[in-house]
Amino acid sequence: MSKRDGMLKLRQELAATLGCSVEDLPKPFALWCPMILKRGIAEDLKAKYPHADRDALASFLHRWTTHPIYLKRMLYGNNRHDLDGNNVEPIEGGHRLRAKGMLRSKRMEAAE
């Protein structure tokens, strides 16, 4: 499975968790090139989709934010975004370093 196929599968999973179509996902998730999420986005999702299973949502967010495509966006992006796609805060340098380390670890695992 390609990385893009993996992101598509994750988007389909989120749509099922939230009870909407892939086309109706919040803006940061609806794009092929994901937006970096603001801190606290889980609470925003829970407020907007109160029927969504919290454990499934937490599991999804972990896999989404540790996906190589997301991590690369974290390295090269400038801002975090809310559910409407608005810029809300800059990405901190420490978060970029963490993303770089996670990408390096994923590459090393794949090479083994």
N, C-alpha and C positions, 0 to 999 in steps of 0.2 A: 504494500500500500504506500502510495506517495505521501509526502508531507501535506500536500494540498488535499488529498483524499481524506487524510486524517482530520484536517480542519473541517471539511464538509461533514464528516461523520459526527464530530463534536457539535457542530451547529444543529444537526438534525436531533441529536440527543437533547440539547438545550431547548429546542422548540417543543419536543415532547414533554420535557419537564415543566416548561412554562405553560403548556397548553395552547400554543399558537403555531402558525406556519413558519417555515424558515424565512419567508419573505417579510414576516411581521416581527422578527426579532428586533430588539433594541439596536440602534445604529452601530455601536461598537462591534457587535457580533455579526451583523448582516453583510459586512464587507469581506471580500476575499483577503484583503490586507487588513488584519485586525488593528483596532485602535487600542492603545494602552489604557487600561481601566484605572479609574481613580481609586484611591484607597477607600474602603468602606462600600464598594459597589454591591457587595453581597446584601447589605441591609437595604439598599435601594431596590434591588431585585425582589427581595422578600416583601417590601412594602407595595411594590407595583403588582406582584404576582403572589398574593397571600396563600393561594392554594398549592403553590409549588412545594414539592418535598424538599425540606431543608437539607437533608443529608445528600440527596441527589444533586442539589444545587452546589453544595460545598465540594463534592467530588468533581463535578464538572469544572468549577472555577479553578481547582487545583490543576487539573489536566490541561485546561485552556492556557493558564498562565505559565505553565512549564513546557508548553509545546515549543519546538525550535523556531517556528515562524514568529510566534509571539515574542520569544526571547530576543530574536534578531531585531524586531521592531522596538523592543525596550532599549537596545543598544543605540539605535540610530534615530529614534523618535525624540521629540522635544517635550511633549505634554501628555498628561493623563486626561481621560475623558469621562464624562458622566453618561447616563443612559441615552441622552439625546445627541451625543457626539460632540458636546461643547468642551472646549479646553477648560480645565478647572485648576490644574496645578502642574508645575514642571516635574519632570522625572529627576529624582535626586541621583547624584553621582554614585552613592553607595548601592543603589538599586541597579544601576548599570553594571557595576562591578560584579554583583551577585549574578546577574543575567549572563555576563561573560563567563563566569566560572561554571555556571550550569551548562552552558553550551559546550564548553570545553569538556566537561564530564560526560555529556551525552555523546560527543564525538569519540572520546576514548572508549566508552562502552561499545559503541558501534564498531570500532576497529578491532575489538577483541574477538 
